Amino acid sequence: MNPPEMLPDLQNLLQHADHGLSQIGELVSKLKDFSRADRSRHDMFNVNDGLEAALKICHNQLKLRIEILRDYGEVPQIECSPSQLNQVFLNLFTNAGQAIEGEGQIMVSTRVEDSGVVVRVRDTGHGMPEEVRKRIFEPFFTTKPVGQGTGLGLSIVFRIISEHGGRIEVNSEPGK
């Protein structure tokens, strides 16, 4: 093959490489923002941006079978530990994804209610009975088989939300 004939293939290859590098750059930027350990508790934080960062981090885990539906409202920035709230969002999305067998949806919404920011995460998973729902925030409680879960994800979520002066509620029943 002579060089002029190779030019279209080379241009196509370079476009794909450029796109890949752009995606990697965006992911690294989100990871950096997500894991900022140097942020103090007194940072102002955009919850919608934090949700997007967490969704970007778990994108590969969810992308082939779970559709993400977003309904973000206009919410004020809040004073918090951004890296801790990012951990909350990541744990919630991971649990929601694990609760969905096969294909499904995770719906994420934000609103201002009663002078506070409310984040709702809803999934099309299999739901849980009342006796399980009552225990999901207990450390080491898990419904997963041995070796597949530590039972710490939601207890960490509960602790972080409580330390920030917030509250978390779970509404579920078998099949919902």
C-alpha positions as a printed Julia matrix, in Angstrom:
176×3 Matrix{Float64}:
   0.0     0.0    0.0
   1.33    3.41  -0.84
   1.07    6.38   1.59
  -1.77    8.25  -0.18
  -3.99    5.14   0.03
  -3.26    4.8    3.76
  -4.22    8.39   4.59
  -8.01    7.8    5.15
  -7.32    4.81   7.41
  -4.72    6.78   9.34
  -7.09    9.75   9.76
  -9.84    7.44  11.02
  -7.44    5.81  13.48
  -6.29    9.21  14.77
  -9.91   10.35  15.25
 -10.66    7.25  17.31
  -7.48    7.72  19.35
  -8.34   11.38  19.95
 -11.86   10.44  21.07
 -10.45    7.76  23.4
  -7.96   10.19  24.92
 -10.72   12.73  25.46
 -12.82   10.09  27.28
  -9.84    9.07  29.43
  -9.14   12.71  30.27
 -12.75   13.24  31.35
 -12.71   10.1   33.5
  -9.42   11.06  35.17
 -10.81   14.53  35.87
 -13.97   13.05  37.42
 -11.9    10.6   39.5
  -9.73   13.46  40.72
 -12.77   15.56  41.68
 -14.48   12.52  43.18
 -11.65   11.48  45.47
 -10.4    14.83  46.67
  -9.2    13.86  50.13
  -7.88   17.36  50.79
 -11.33   18.93  50.79
 -12.39   20.01  54.22
 -15.83   19.58  55.7
 -16.46   23.24  55.02
 -16.37   23.13  51.23
 -19.35   24.2   49.21
 -20.57   21.42  46.94
 -22.9    21.13  43.98
 -24.89   17.93  44.61
 -25.84   17.57  40.93
 -22.15   17.62  39.96
 -21.38   15.04  42.64
 -24.1    12.74  41.33
 -22.71   13.04  37.81
 -19.18   12.28  39.02
 -20.39    9.15  40.84
 -22.36    8.03  37.78
 -19.28    8.49  35.62
 -17.22    6.35  38.02
 -19.7     3.45  37.95
 -20.61    3.87  34.26
 -18.81    0.71  33.12
 -20.53   -1.34  35.8
 -23.99   -0.15  34.73
 -23.8     0.83  31.06
 -24.73   -2.38  29.27
 -27.89   -3.19  31.2
 -29.05   -0.17  33.18
 -30.49    3.08  31.88
 -29.89    6.14  34.04
 -32.76    8.66  34.13
 -31.88   12.08  35.52
 -34.24   14.73  36.85
 -32.03   17.34  38.47
 -33.63   20.42  39.95
 -32.05   23.79  40.61
 -30.45   23.19  44.0
 -28.13   25.44  46.01
 -24.64   24.39  46.89
 -24.36   22.79  50.3
 -21.61   22.86  52.91
 -20.22   19.36  53.35
 -17.35   16.98  52.82
 -17.62   16.47  49.04
 -15.55   13.28  48.97
 -17.79   11.72  51.61
 -21.0    12.61  49.76
 -19.47   11.28  46.56
 -18.9     8.01  48.44
 -22.57    8.0   49.46
 -23.69    8.44  45.85
 -21.34    5.76  44.57
 -22.52    3.27  47.22
 -26.18    4.0   46.42
 -25.68    3.56  42.67
 -23.68    0.37  43.19
 -26.39   -1.1   45.43
 -29.14   -0.04  43.03
 -27.28   -1.66  40.14
 -26.77   -4.87  42.1
 -30.48   -5.0   42.98
 -31.45   -5.05  39.3
 -31.43   -8.47  37.72
 -30.97   -8.18  33.98
 -31.89   -4.85  32.44
 -33.48   -1.98  34.34
 -33.39    1.66  35.28
 -31.99    3.88  37.99
 -33.79    7.18  38.41
 -31.95   10.06  40.11
 -33.6    13.32  41.08
 -32.74   16.37  43.14
 -35.03   18.99  44.63
 -35.21   21.65  47.3
 -37.74   20.69  49.96
 -38.22   22.22  53.4
 -35.13   24.43  52.91
 -32.93   21.4   52.27
 -31.6    19.49  49.29
 -33.29   16.14  48.66
 -31.69   13.44  46.52
 -33.82   10.5   45.44
 -32.4     7.33  43.95
 -34.93    4.82  42.7
 -34.31    1.56  40.87
 -36.3    -1.14  39.13
 -34.72   -3.84  41.28
 -36.42   -6.74  43.01
 -37.24   -4.85  46.21
 -36.98   -6.23  49.72
 -39.24   -7.46  52.49
 -39.8    -5.34  55.61
 -37.51   -7.49  57.81
 -34.6    -6.85  55.41
 -35.42   -3.15  54.96
 -35.26   -2.62  58.73
 -31.69   -3.98  58.86
 -30.0    -2.6   55.73
 -28.08    0.11  57.58
 -26.63   -2.31  60.17
 -22.89   -2.84  59.78
 -22.06   -6.22  58.21
 -25.69   -6.97  57.31
 -25.92   -8.28  53.76
 -28.28  -10.36  51.69
 -25.49  -11.32  49.31
 -23.79  -14.72  49.35
 -20.63  -15.12  51.44
 -17.69  -13.47  49.73
 -19.8   -11.16  47.55
 -20.54   -8.31  49.93
 -19.22   -6.87  53.17
 -22.48   -5.4   54.43
 -20.73   -2.08  55.0
 -21.84    0.0   52.0
 -25.19    1.17  53.34
 -23.98    1.46  56.94
 -21.29    3.84  55.65
 -23.96    5.76  53.73
 -26.07    6.04  56.89
 -23.12    7.22  58.99
 -22.01    9.87  56.48
 -25.53   11.22  55.99
 -26.07   11.36  59.78
 -22.73   13.1   60.38
 -23.78   15.74  57.85
 -27.03   16.39  59.7
 -29.13   14.72  57.03
 -31.41   11.74  57.0
 -31.94    8.78  54.72
 -35.16    6.87  54.15
 -35.8     3.66  52.25
 -39.13    2.71  50.72
 -39.28   -0.79  49.33
 -41.3    -3.95  49.25
 -40.86   -7.21  47.4
 -41.06   -6.55  43.68
 -40.6    -2.76  44.05
